[in-house]
Amino acid sequence: MTYETRSENETWDVAKIVAETLRPGDVVCLEGDLGSGKTTFTQGLCAALGAKRAVTSPTFCIVSEHPAGRFLLVHMDLYRLRCEDDVLQVGWEDYLSRGAVIVAEWPDRAGSLVPANARHVRFAYGSAPDVRTITVE
């Protein structure tokens, strides 16, 4: 499905649709340019799932944990990592084995660690500065 959003609230609405389908152990891959809405989408996921902590981009800490009702949502920004071994070092497999949902920005860094059934959410700038196109696969 493809959505066009014009505000944070509309991006959160799309995130809520995805949140309703999440199960423990799922991986959600967020792909798109810097500033295209990946962290805003994750904020919406966390809000829809009942997480209480503020959600910010984990660019420098790499991993942020958000207890979210049924499971732990783990927000990873893999941008500064180089390879699958680096991703393993931040706990990728440990989180999945515990039933956490991983939301990964820059998932290409995880390579073959990304399961075949991962959900891919792609973000693109739209026709105006406040417009984003979000494609959920």
N, CA, C and O atoms as a GROMACS GRO file, in nm:
protein
  548
    1MET      N    1   0.084  -0.118   0.000
    1MET     CA    2   0.000   0.000   0.000
    1MET      C    3   0.088   0.125   0.000
    1MET      O    4   0.195   0.127   0.062
    2THR      N    5   0.044   0.225  -0.068
    2THR     CA    6   0.115   0.352  -0.072
    2THR      C    7   0.025   0.461  -0.016
    2THR      O    8  -0.093   0.471  -0.050
    3TYR      N    9   0.084   0.544   0.070
    3TYR     CA   10   0.012   0.652   0.136
    3TYR      C   11   0.085   0.782   0.109
    3TYR      O   12   0.208   0.784   0.099
    4GLU      N   13   0.011   0.890   0.097
    4GLU     CA   14   0.070   1.023   0.087
    4GLU      C   15   0.031   1.098   0.213
    4GLU      O   16  -0.088   1.112   0.244
    5THR      N   17   0.130   1.146   0.286
    5THR     CA   18   0.102   1.217   0.411
    5THR      C   19   0.149   1.361   0.402
    5THR      O   20   0.243   1.394   0.328
    6ARG      N   21   0.081   1.446   0.478
    6ARG     CA   22   0.114   1.588   0.479
    6ARG      C   23   0.142   1.642   0.619
    6ARG      O   24   0.163   1.761   0.637
    7SER      N   25   0.143   1.552   0.716
    7SER     CA   26   0.164   1.597   0.854
    7SER      C   27   0.215   1.481   0.939
    7SER      O   28   0.210   1.365   0.898
    8GLU      N   29   0.265   1.516   1.057
    8GLU     CA   30   0.307   1.414   1.152
    8GLU      C   31   0.190   1.324   1.188
    8GLU      O   32   0.205   1.202   1.195
    9ASN      N   33   0.073   1.382   1.210
    9ASN     CA   34  -0.045   1.302   1.246
    9ASN      C   35  -0.080   1.202   1.138
    9ASN      O   36  -0.117   1.088   1.168
   10GLU      N   37  -0.070   1.241   1.012
   10GLU     CA   38  -0.101   1.148   0.903
   10GLU      C   39   0.004   1.037   0.896
   10GLU      O   40  -0.030   0.923   0.864
   11THR      N   41   0.129   1.069   0.924
   11THR     CA   42   0.233   0.965   0.928
   11THR      C   43   0.205   0.869   1.043
   11THR      O   44   0.222   0.748   1.029
   12TRP      N   45   0.163   0.923   1.157
   12TRP     CA   46   0.127   0.838   1.271
   12TRP      C   47   0.009   0.748   1.238
   12TRP      O   48   0.003   0.635   1.285
   13ASP      N   49  -0.086   0.796   1.156
   13ASP     CA   50  -0.200   0.714   1.115
   13ASP      C   51  -0.153   0.592   1.036
   13ASP      O   52  -0.205   0.482   1.054
   14VAL      N   53  -0.056   0.612   0.948
   14VAL     CA   54  -0.001   0.500   0.871
   14VAL      C   55   0.070   0.404   0.965
   14VAL      O   56   0.057   0.282   0.953
   15ALA      N   57   0.146   0.459   1.060
   15ALA     CA   58   0.217   0.375   1.157
   15ALA      C   59   0.118   0.291   1.238
   15ALA      O   60   0.147   0.176   1.270
   16LYS      N   61   0.005   0.347   1.272
   16LYS     CA   62  -0.096   0.274   1.350
   16LYS      C   63  -0.146   0.154   1.271
   16LYS      O   64  -0.169   0.047   1.329
   17ILE      N   65  -0.164   0.169   1.142
   17ILE     CA   66  -0.208   0.057   1.057
   17ILE      C   67  -0.105  -0.056   1.064
   17ILE      O   68  -0.141  -0.173   1.078
   18VAL      N   69   0.023  -0.021   1.056
   18VAL     CA   70   0.129  -0.122   1.064
   18VAL      C   71   0.134  -0.182   1.205
   18VAL      O   72   0.149  -0.303   1.220
   19ALA      N   73   0.121  -0.098   1.308
   19ALA     CA   74   0.129  -0.145   1.447
   19ALA      C   75   0.026  -0.253   1.475
   19ALA      O   76   0.053  -0.347   1.550
   20GLU      N   77  -0.092  -0.240   1.418
   20GLU     CA   78  -0.199  -0.336   1.442
   20GLU      C   79  -0.166  -0.476   1.391
   20GLU      O   80  -0.231  -0.573   1.430
   21THR      N   81  -0.068  -0.487   1.304
   21THR     CA   82  -0.034  -0.617   1.245
   21THR      C   83   0.092  -0.678   1.305
   21THR      O   84   0.127  -0.791   1.271
   22LEU      N   85   0.160  -0.606   1.394
   22LEU     CA   86   0.288  -0.654   1.445
   22LEU      C   87   0.273  -0.769   1.544
   22LEU      O   88   0.179  -0.773   1.623
   23ARG      N   89   0.367  -0.861   1.536
   23ARG     CA   90   0.374  -0.976   1.626
   23ARG      C   91   0.515  -0.983   1.684
   23ARG      O   92   0.609  -0.935   1.622
   24PRO      N   93   0.531  -1.043   1.802
   24PRO     CA   94   0.665  -1.060   1.858
   24PRO      C   95   0.761  -1.126   1.759
   24PRO      O   96   0.725  -1.224   1.693
   25GLY      N   97   0.881  -1.071   1.748
   25GLY     CA   98   0.982  -1.124   1.658
   25GLY      C   99   0.980  -1.066   1.518
   25GLY      O  100   1.062  -1.104   1.435
   26ASP      N  101   0.887  -0.975   1.491
   26ASP     CA  102   0.882  -0.911   1.359
   26ASP      C  103   0.997  -0.812   1.342
   26ASP      O  104   1.049  -0.757   1.438
   27VAL      N  105   1.035  -0.792   1.217
   27VAL     CA  106   1.134  -0.691   1.180
   27VAL      C  107   1.068  -0.596   1.082
   27VAL      O  108   1.008  -0.638   0.982
   28VAL      N  109   1.079  -0.466   1.110
   28VAL     CA  110   1.026  -0.363   1.022
   28VAL      C  111   1.146  -0.282   0.972
   28VAL      O  112   1.217  -0.221   1.052
   29CYS      N  113   1.168  -0.283   0.842
   29CYS     CA  114   1.281  -0.213   0.780
   29CYS      C  115   1.233  -0.079   0.727
   29CYS      O  116   1.143  -0.072   0.643
   30LEU      N  117   1.293   0.028   0.777
   30LEU     CA  118   1.258   0.163   0.734
   30LEU      C  119   1.365   0.214   0.639
   30LEU      O  120   1.483   0.219   0.673
   31GLU      N  121   1.323   0.250   0.519
   31GLU     CA  122   1.418   0.292   0.416
   31GLU      C  123   1.378   0.427   0.361
   31GLU      O  124   1.261   0.451   0.330
   32GLY      N  125   1.476   0.516   0.348
   32GLY     CA  126   1.449   0.648   0.293
   32GLY      C  127   1.559   0.744   0.332
   32GLY      O  128   1.640   0.716   0.420
   33ASP      N  129   1.560   0.857   0.265
   33ASP     CA  130   1.663   0.958   0.289
   33ASP      C  131   1.651   1.017   0.430
   33ASP      O  132   1.548   1.004   0.496
   34LEU      N  133   1.758   1.082   0.473
   34LEU     CA  134   1.756   1.155   0.599
   34LEU      C  135   1.640   1.255   0.597
   34LEU      O  136   1.619   1.325   0.498
   35GLY      N  137   1.567   1.261   0.707
   35GLY     CA  138   1.458   1.357   0.718
   35GLY      C  139   1.331   1.321   0.645
   35GLY      O  140   1.242   1.405   0.633
   36SER      N  141   1.321   1.198   0.595
   36SER     CA  142   1.203   1.161   0.515
   36SER      C  143   1.087   1.106   0.598
   36SER      O  144   0.980   1.080   0.544
   37GLY      N  145   1.108   1.089   0.730
   37GLY     CA  146   0.996   1.049   0.814
   37GLY      C  147   1.011   0.919   0.891
   37GLY      O  148   0.915   0.874   0.953
   38LYS      N  149   1.129   0.859   0.888
   38LYS     CA  150   1.148   0.729   0.954
   38LYS      C  151   1.128   0.737   1.105
   38LYS      O  152   1.060   0.652   1.163
   39THR      N  153   1.187   0.836   1.169
   39THR     CA  154   1.172   0.848   1.314
   39THR      C  155   1.030   0.889   1.351
   39THR      O  156   0.976   0.840   1.449
   40THR      N  157   0.969   0.978   1.275
   40THR     CA  158   0.830   1.016   1.300
   40THR      C  159   0.740   0.894   1.291
   40THR      O  160   0.649   0.878   1.373
   41PHE      N  161   0.763   0.809   1.194
   41PHE     CA  162   0.686   0.685   1.179
   41PHE      C  163   0.705   0.597   1.303
   41PHE      O  164   0.608   0.541   1.355
   42THR      N  165   0.829   0.584   1.350
   42THR     CA  166   0.856   0.503   1.469
   42THR      C  167   0.787   0.561   1.591
   42THR      O  168   0.738   0.486   1.675
   43GLN      N  169   0.783   0.692   1.602
   43GLN     CA  170   0.709   0.756   1.711
   43GLN      C  171   0.562   0.714   1.707
   43GLN      O  172   0.502   0.685   1.810
   44GLY      N  173   0.506   0.711   1.587
   44GLY     CA  174   0.367   0.669   1.570
   44GLY      C  175   0.346   0.523   1.606
   44GLY      O  176   0.245   0.488   1.667
   45LEU      N  177   0.441   0.437   1.568
   45LEU     CA  178   0.433   0.296   1.606
   45LEU      C  179   0.430   0.282   1.757
   45LEU      O  180   0.345   0.213   1.814
   46CYS      N  181   0.524   0.348   1.822
   46CYS     CA  182   0.533   0.338   1.968
   46CYS      C  183   0.407   0.391   2.035
   46CYS      O  184   0.357   0.330   2.129
   47ALA      N  185   0.355   0.502   1.987
   47ALA     CA  186   0.233   0.557   2.045
   47ALA      C  187   0.116   0.461   2.028
   47ALA      O  188   0.039   0.440   2.121
   48ALA      N  189   0.104   0.402   1.909
   48ALA     CA  190  -0.006   0.308   1.883
   48ALA      C  191   0.004   0.183   1.969
   48ALA      O  192  -0.098   0.122   2.002
   49LEU      N  193   0.126   0.146   2.005
   49LEU     CA  194   0.147   0.025   2.084
   49LEU      C  195   0.147   0.051   2.235
   49LEU      O  196   0.155  -0.043   2.314
   50GLY      N  197   0.138   0.177   2.274
   50GLY     CA  198   0.131   0.210   2.415
   50GLY      C  199   0.263   0.235   2.483
   50GLY      O  200   0.269   0.236   2.606
   51ALA      N  201   0.370   0.255   2.408
   51ALA     CA  202   0.500   0.287   2.469
   51ALA      C  203   0.492   0.424   2.533
   51ALA      O  204   0.428   0.515   2.480
   52LYS      N  205   0.556   0.439   2.646
   52LYS     CA  206   0.548   0.564   2.723
   52LYS      C  207   0.670   0.655   2.705
   52LYS      O  208   0.660   0.776   2.723
   53ARG      N  209   0.785   0.598   2.670
   53ARG     CA  210   0.908   0.677   2.656
   53ARG      C  211   0.906   0.761   2.530
   53ARG      O  212   0.847   0.722   2.429
   54ALA      N  213   0.970   0.876   2.536
   54ALA     CA  214   0.985   0.959   2.418
   54ALA      C  215   1.072   0.886   2.315
   54ALA      O  216   1.167   0.818   2.351
   55VAL      N  217   1.037   0.901   2.189
   55VAL     CA  218   1.111   0.836   2.082
   55VAL      C  219   1.191   0.941   2.006
   55VAL      O  220   1.135   1.035   1.950
   56THR      N  221   1.322   0.923   2.005
   56THR     CA  222   1.411   1.009   1.926
   56THR      C  223   1.496   0.917   1.839
   56THR      O  224   1.502   0.796   1.864
   57SER      N  225   1.559   0.972   1.740
   57SER     CA  226   1.643   0.892   1.653
   57SER      C  227   1.763   0.839   1.730
   57SER      O  228   1.832   0.916   1.797
   58PRO      N  229   1.788   0.708   1.723
   58PRO     CA  230   1.903   0.651   1.794
   58PRO      C  231   2.032   0.658   1.713
   58PRO      O  232   2.113   0.565   1.717
   59THR      N  233   2.051   0.767   1.640
   59THR     CA  234   2.168   0.779   1.553
   59THR      C  235   2.298   0.757   1.629
   59THR      O  236   2.388   0.688   1.580
   60PHE      N  237   2.311   0.816   1.746
   60PHE     CA  238   2.437   0.806   1.819
   60PHE      C  239   2.442   0.691   1.918
   60PHE      O  240   2.548   0.635   1.943
   61CYS      N  241   2.328   0.654   1.974
   61CYS     CA  242   2.327   0.540   2.067
   61CYS      C  243   2.302   0.408   1.993
   61CYS      O  244   2.323   0.302   2.051
   62ILE      N  245   2.258   0.414   1.872
   62ILE     CA  246   2.231   0.302   1.780
   62ILE      C  247   2.105   0.224   1.816
   62ILE      O  248   2.028   0.188   1.727
   63VAL      N  249   2.080   0.197   1.945
   63VAL     CA  250   1.965   0.116   1.986
   63VAL      C  251   1.888   0.187   2.096
   63VAL      O  252   1.946   0.235   2.193
   64SER      N  253   1.755   0.193   2.081
   64SER     CA  254   1.667   0.242   2.187
   64SER      C  255   1.559   0.138   2.210
   64SER      O  256   1.499   0.087   2.116
   65GLU      N  257   1.535   0.108   2.337
   65GLU     CA  258   1.432   0.012   2.373
   65GLU      C  259   1.307   0.085   2.419
   65GLU      O  260   1.314   0.184   2.492
   66HIS      N  261   1.191   0.034   2.375
   66HIS     CA  262   1.062   0.094   2.411
   66HIS      C  263   0.965  -0.016   2.451
   66HIS      O  264   0.905  -0.079   2.364
   67PRO      N  265   0.948  -0.041   2.582
   67PRO     CA  266   0.845  -0.136   2.624
   67PRO      C  267   0.710  -0.090   2.569
   67PRO      O  268   0.669   0.024   2.592
   68ALA      N  269   0.642  -0.178   2.497
   68ALA     CA  270   0.521  -0.138   2.426
   68ALA      C  271   0.409  -0.240   2.445
   68ALA      O  272   0.367  -0.306   2.349
   69GLY      N  273   0.362  -0.254   2.564
   69GLY     CA  274   0.249  -0.343   2.588
   69GLY      C  275   0.285  -0.489   2.568
   69GLY      O  276   0.345  -0.551   2.655
   70ARG      N  277   0.247  -0.544   2.454
   70ARG     CA  278   0.264  -0.687   2.427
   70ARG      C  279   0.409  -0.730   2.411
   70ARG      O  280   0.440  -0.848   2.429
   71PHE      N  281   0.496  -0.638   2.377
   71PHE     CA  282   0.634  -0.675   2.351
   71PHE      C  283   0.725  -0.553   2.362
   71PHE      O  284   0.679  -0.440   2.381
   72LEU      N  285   0.852  -0.579   2.351
   72LEU     CA  286   0.952  -0.473   2.349
   72LEU      C  287   0.974  -0.431   2.204
   72LEU      O  288   1.000  -0.514   2.118
   73LEU      N  289   0.963  -0.301   2.178
   73LEU     CA  290   0.995  -0.248   2.046
   73LEU      C  291   1.137  -0.193   2.054
   73LEU      O  292   1.167  -0.111   2.140
   74VAL      N  293   1.223  -0.239   1.965
   74VAL     CA  294   1.363  -0.197   1.964
   74VAL      C  295   1.386  -0.117   1.836
   74VAL      O  296   1.373  -0.169   1.725
   75HIS      N  297   1.421   0.009   1.854
   75HIS     CA  298   1.446   0.100   1.742
   75HIS      C  299   1.596   0.105   1.719
   75HIS      O  300   1.671   0.149   1.806
   76MET      N  301   1.640   0.062   1.602
   76MET     CA  302   1.782   0.059   1.570
   76MET      C  303   1.810   0.152   1.453
   76MET      O  304   1.739   0.149   1.352
   77ASP      N  305   1.913   0.232   1.466
   77ASP     CA  306   1.962   0.313   1.354
   77ASP      C  307   2.098   0.255   1.317
   77ASP      O  308   2.197   0.277   1.387
   78LEU      N  309   2.101   0.182   1.209
   78LEU     CA  310   2.221   0.108   1.170
   78LEU      C  311   2.314   0.187   1.080
   78LEU      O  312   2.413   0.134   1.030
   79TYR      N  313   2.284   0.314   1.059
   79TYR     CA  314   2.359   0.397   0.964
   79TYR      C  315   2.510   0.395   0.989
   79TYR      O  316   2.588   0.386   0.894
   80ARG      N  317   2.552   0.402   1.114
   80ARG     CA  318   2.695   0.412   1.145
   80ARG      C  319   2.764   0.276   1.151
   80ARG      O  320   2.885   0.269   1.174
   81LEU      N  321   2.690   0.168   1.132
   81LEU     CA  322   2.750   0.035   1.135
   81LEU      C  323   2.797  -0.002   0.995
   81LEU      O  324   2.746   0.049   0.895
   82ARG      N  325   2.895  -0.092   0.989
   82ARG     CA  326   2.955  -0.125   0.860
   82ARG      C  327   2.907  -0.257   0.801
   82ARG      O  328   2.900  -0.270   0.679
   83CYS      N  329   2.875  -0.354   0.885
   83CYS     CA  330   2.850  -0.488   0.833
   83CYS      C  331   2.764  -0.568   0.930
   83CYS      O  332   2.729  -0.521   1.038
   84GLU      N  333   2.729  -0.690   0.889
   84GLU     CA  334   2.644  -0.777   0.970
   84GLU      C  335   2.706  -0.804   1.108
   84GLU      O  336   2.633  -0.809   1.207
   85ASP      N  337   2.836  -0.821   1.114
   85ASP     CA  338   2.900  -0.846   1.244
   85ASP      C  339   2.875  -0.731   1.341
   85ASP      O  340   2.852  -0.754   1.460
   86ASP      N  341   2.881  -0.608   1.292
   86ASP     CA  342   2.852  -0.493   1.376
   86ASP      C  343   2.708  -0.497   1.427
   86ASP      O  344   2.680  -0.465   1.543
   87VAL      N  345   2.617  -0.538   1.339
   87VAL     CA  346   2.475  -0.546   1.376
   87VAL      C  347   2.454  -0.654   1.482
   87VAL      O  348   2.375  -0.636   1.575
   88LEU      N  349   2.524  -0.764   1.469
   88LEU     CA  350   2.516  -0.870   1.571
   88LEU      C  351   2.565  -0.819   1.705
   88LEU      O  352   2.511  -0.855   1.810
   89GLN      N  353   2.668  -0.735   1.704
   89GLN     CA  354   2.726  -0.683   1.827
   89GLN      C  355   2.629  -0.595   1.906
   89GLN      O  356   2.642  -0.584   2.028
   90VAL      N  357   2.533  -0.532   1.839
   90VAL     CA  358   2.437  -0.448   1.910
   90VAL      C  359   2.315  -0.526   1.957
   90VAL      O  360   2.222  -0.468   2.013
   91GLY      N  361   2.314  -0.659   1.936
   91GLY     CA  362   2.212  -0.743   1.994
   91GLY      C  363   2.099  -0.788   1.905
   91GLY      O  364   1.996  -0.835   1.955
   92TRP      N  365   2.114  -0.776   1.775
   92TRP     CA  366   2.007  -0.812   1.680
   92TRP      C  367   1.945  -0.948   1.712
   92TRP      O  368   1.824  -0.958   1.733
   93GLU      N  369   2.027  -1.052   1.715
   93GLU     CA  370   1.974  -1.187   1.737
   93GLU      C  371   1.918  -1.204   1.878
   93GLU      O  372   1.818  -1.273   1.897
   94ASP      N  373   1.981  -1.142   1.976
   94ASP     CA  374   1.933  -1.151   2.114
   94ASP      C  375   1.793  -1.092   2.126
   94ASP      O  376   1.705  -1.151   2.190
   95TYR      N  377   1.772  -0.976   2.066
   95TYR     CA  378   1.639  -0.914   2.072
   95TYR      C  379   1.535  -1.002   2.005
   95TYR      O  380   1.426  -1.021   2.060
   96LEU      N  381   1.566  -1.055   1.888
   96LEU     CA  382   1.468  -1.139   1.818
   96LEU      C  383   1.437  -1.266   1.896
   96LEU      O  384   1.322  -1.310   1.900
   97SER      N  385   1.539  -1.325   1.959
   97SER     CA  386   1.516  -1.449   2.034
   97SER      C  387   1.428  -1.422   2.157
   97SER      O  388   1.364  -1.514   2.208
   98ARG      N  389   1.425  -1.298   2.204
   98ARG     CA  390   1.340  -1.261   2.317
   98ARG      C  391   1.201  -1.216   2.273
   98ARG      O  392   1.119  -1.178   2.357
   99GLY      N  393   1.174  -1.218   2.142
   99GLY     CA  394   1.042  -1.179   2.092
   99GLY      C  395   1.022  -1.031   2.075
   99GLY      O  396   0.908  -0.985   2.061
  100ALA      N  397   1.130  -0.955   2.075
  100ALA     CA  398   1.118  -0.810   2.051
  100ALA      C  399   1.083  -0.785   1.905
  100ALA      O  400   1.112  -0.867   1.818
  101VAL      N  401   1.021  -0.672   1.880
  101VAL     CA  402   1.002  -0.624   1.743
  101VAL      C  403   1.115  -0.528   1.715
  101VAL      O  404   1.137  -0.433   1.791
  102ILE      N  405   1.187  -0.551   1.607
  102ILE     CA  406   1.296  -0.461   1.568
  102ILE      C  407   1.248  -0.369   1.457
  102ILE      O  408   1.197  -0.416   1.355
  103VAL      N  409   1.263  -0.240   1.478
  103VAL     CA  410   1.237  -0.140   1.376
  103VAL      C  411   1.374  -0.085   1.338
  103VAL      O  412   1.438  -0.017   1.418
  104ALA      N  413   1.418  -0.114   1.217
  104ALA     CA  414   1.556  -0.083   1.176
  104ALA      C  415   1.560   0.023   1.067
  104ALA      O  416   1.504   0.006   0.959
  105GLU      N  417   1.628   0.134   1.100
  105GLU     CA  418   1.661   0.233   0.998
  105GLU      C  419   1.793   0.192   0.934
  105GLU      O  420   1.882   0.142   1.002
  106TRP      N  421   1.805   0.212   0.804
  106TRP     CA  422   1.922   0.174   0.726
  106TRP      C  423   1.945   0.022   0.736
  106TRP      O  424   2.055  -0.022   0.771
  107PRO      N  425   1.843  -0.060   0.705
  107PRO     CA  426   1.852  -0.205   0.722
  107PRO      C  427   1.950  -0.274   0.628
  107PRO      O  428   1.986  -0.390   0.650
  108ASP      N  429   1.995  -0.205   0.525
  108ASP     CA  430   2.094  -0.267   0.435
  108ASP      C  431   2.220  -0.307   0.510
  108ASP      O  432   2.290  -0.400   0.468
  109ARG      N  433   2.251  -0.239   0.622
  109ARG     CA  434   2.369  -0.273   0.702
  109ARG      C  435   2.356  -0.412   0.766
  109ARG      O  436   2.456  -0.475   0.800
  110ALA      N  437   2.231  -0.458   0.783
  110ALA     CA  438   2.207  -0.589   0.846
  110ALA      C  439   2.218  -0.704   0.746
  110ALA      O  440   2.226  -0.820   0.787
  111GLY      N  441   2.220  -0.673   0.618
  111GLY     CA  442   2.239  -0.775   0.514
  111GLY      C  443   2.149  -0.895   0.530
  111GLY      O  444   2.026  -0.882   0.537
  112SER      N  445   2.209  -1.013   0.536
  112SER     CA  446   2.132  -1.138   0.540
  112SER      C  447   2.066  -1.162   0.675
  112SER      O  448   1.990  -1.258   0.689
  113LEU      N  449   2.092  -1.079   0.774
  113LEU     CA  450   2.025  -1.093   0.903
  113LEU      C  451   1.877  -1.054   0.895
  113LEU      O  452   1.797  -1.097   0.977
  114VAL      N  453   1.842  -0.973   0.795
  114VAL     CA  454   1.702  -0.933   0.778
  114VAL      C  455   1.624  -1.054   0.727
  114VAL      O  456   1.655  -1.108   0.621
  115PRO      N  457   1.523  -1.097   0.803
  115PRO     CA  458   1.449  -1.216   0.760
  115PRO      C  459   1.367  -1.191   0.633
  115PRO      O  460   1.331  -1.077   0.602
  116ALA      N  461   1.340  -1.297   0.562
  116ALA     CA  462   1.265  -1.286   0.436
  116ALA      C  463   1.125  -1.228   0.458
  116ALA      O  464   1.070  -1.164   0.369
  117ASN      N  465   1.068  -1.249   0.576
  117ASN     CA  466   0.933  -1.199   0.602
  117ASN      C  467   0.932  -1.060   0.665
  117ASN      O  468   0.828  -1.016   0.714
  118ALA      N  469   1.044  -0.991   0.665
  118ALA     CA  470   1.050  -0.855   0.721
  118ALA      C  471   0.956  -0.764   0.642
  118ALA      O  472   0.934  -0.782   0.523
  119ARG      N  473   0.902  -0.666   0.712
  119ARG     CA  474   0.818  -0.566   0.646
  119ARG      C  475   0.907  -0.450   0.605
  119ARG      O  476   0.993  -0.406   0.682
  120HIS      N  477   0.884  -0.402   0.487
  120HIS     CA  478   0.962  -0.289   0.437
  120HIS      C  479   0.872  -0.168   0.423
  120HIS      O  480   0.766  -0.174   0.360
  121VAL      N  481   0.916  -0.058   0.483
  121VAL     CA  482   0.843   0.067   0.474
  121VAL      C  483   0.939   0.167   0.412
  121VAL      O  484   1.045   0.197   0.467
  122ARG      N  485   0.900   0.219   0.295
  122ARG     CA  486   0.987   0.311   0.221
  122ARG      C  487   0.929   0.452   0.225
  122ARG      O  488   0.809   0.472   0.208
  123PHE      N  489   1.017   0.549   0.249
  123PHE     CA  490   0.979   0.688   0.262
  123PHE      C  491   1.043   0.768   0.150
  123PHE      O  492   1.160   0.749   0.118
  124ALA      N  493   0.965   0.857   0.090
  124ALA     CA  494   1.017   0.943  -0.016
  124ALA      C  495   0.956   1.082  -0.002
  124ALA      O  496   0.844   1.098   0.045
  125TYR      N  497   1.033   1.180  -0.042
  125TYR     CA  498   0.981   1.317  -0.044
  125TYR      C  499   0.876   1.327  -0.153
  125TYR      O  500   0.888   1.265  -0.259
  126GLY      N  501   0.772   1.407  -0.126
  126GLY     CA  502   0.663   1.423  -0.221
  126GLY      C  503   0.677   1.548  -0.304
  126GLY      O  504   0.786   1.604  -0.320
  127SER      N  505   0.565   1.590  -0.356
  127SER     CA  506   0.560   1.702  -0.451
  127SER      C  507   0.573   1.839  -0.385
  127SER      O  508   0.593   1.939  -0.454
  128ALA      N  509   0.561   1.845  -0.254
  128ALA     CA  510   0.575   1.970  -0.179
  128ALA      C  511   0.660   1.942  -0.055
  128ALA      O  512   0.675   1.826  -0.017
  129PRO      N  513   0.716   2.045   0.009
  129PRO     CA  514   0.806   2.023   0.122
  129PRO      C  515   0.746   1.941   0.237
  129PRO      O  516   0.819   1.870   0.306
  130ASP      N  517   0.615   1.951   0.258
  130ASP     CA  518   0.554   1.879   0.370
  130ASP      C  519   0.494   1.744   0.329
  130ASP      O  520   0.434   1.676   0.413
  131VAL      N  521   0.508   1.706   0.206
  131VAL     CA  522   0.447   1.580   0.156
  131VAL      C  523   0.549   1.468   0.157
  131VAL      O  524   0.663   1.483   0.115
  132ARG      N  525   0.503   1.353   0.208
  132ARG     CA  526   0.585   1.231   0.206
  132ARG      C  527   0.502   1.119   0.143
  132ARG      O  528   0.381   1.112   0.161
  133THR      N  529   0.570   1.033   0.070
  133THR     CA  530   0.507   0.912   0.020
  133THR      C  531   0.562   0.796   0.101
  133THR      O  532   0.683   0.777   0.110
  134ILE      N  533   0.472   0.719   0.161
  134ILE     CA  534   0.511   0.604   0.243
  134ILE      C  535   0.454   0.480   0.178
  134ILE      O  536   0.333   0.467   0.160
  135THR      N  537   0.544   0.388   0.144
  135THR     CA  538   0.503   0.262   0.082
  135THR      C  539   0.529   0.150   0.181
  135THR      O  540   0.642   0.131   0.226
  136VAL      N  541   0.424   0.077   0.214
  136VAL     CA  542   0.433  -0.035   0.309
  136VAL      C  543   0.421  -0.164   0.230
  136VAL      O  544   0.322  -0.186   0.159
  137GLU      N  545   0.524  -0.249   0.242
  137GLU     CA  546   0.523  -0.377   0.170
  137GLU      C  547   0.518  -0.491   0.268
  137GLU      O  548   0.517  -0.607   0.228
   0.00000   0.00000   0.00000
